[in-house]
Amino acid sequence: MPREKKTTEPKPIPIDKRIKRVLDDSWIAPVYFNAAITELLNKFNTMSDEELSKYMEGLIAPTTARAHVKEIYNRLNNSK
């Protein structure tokens, strides 16, 4: 009796690789990315800890989320 062939679904491409591809393939993507990070930082800074915790679905503490976005913003804008 022949063995049944198993079909394997291709693994999804990790988000970091997809982001890098978009940034590499589109000359305007870095501008949009920078604008999005700026808006995200502004949004996070205006939200209460409770609102931000709910927004992040409890996966990341509000203080940590704000710090991560601020770090990305600072690195993008060469500031400290």
N, C-alpha and C positions, 0 to 999 in steps of 0.2 A: 504494500500500500504506500503510495507516494506521500512524502511529508508535505504538510500544508505550509505554504509560504506565509511568513509573517510580514505584514506590511507595517513598517515603522513610519510614523509621522516625523517629518524633519523637526529638529529642535528649533524653538523660536529664537530669533537673534536677540541677545540681551539688549536692554534699553540703552546702556552706555554706548554700545557699538552702533545702534541705530541713530543715536544723537550725533555721534562723530561723523557718520555717513552724511547726515543732513547738513551738518556744518561744513563738511568738505565739498559737498556737491552744489551748494547754493551760496552764491556770493552775498545775498542779503540775509541769510539765516542768522549770522552772528548779530546783526543789528536787531532783529526780532528777539533773539535770545536775551540780549542785554536789556531791551525794553521790558520783556516779560519778567526778568529778575528784579528790575527796578519796581515794577508794579506789585510783584509778589512781596517784596520787602515792605513797601508802603502798606499793603493790605495786612500783612502780619503785624505790623507796628500799630495799626488801628484796632485790631481785634483784641478782645479780652482773652485771658488764658483759657477760659471755658470755651469760648467760641473757637479759638484756634485748635484746642484739643479735639473738639467735635469735627472741625474742618479736616484735621489730619487723621480722623477716625481712631484717635487714641494710640496711633502707632509711634508717634514721636512727641516727646514732651514739648510744650510750647516754648520754653526757654531754649531748648536745643534746636528746634525748628527755626526760630528767629536767628540764632547764632549761625546756623548753617547758611541761611539765605544771605545774611549780612556778610559772611566770609566770601561767598561767591560774588556778591555785589562788589566788595572791596577788591577782590582779585581782578575782576573784569575792568574795574575803573582805576587800577593802580593806586589805590588809596589804602590807608590803614584803618 
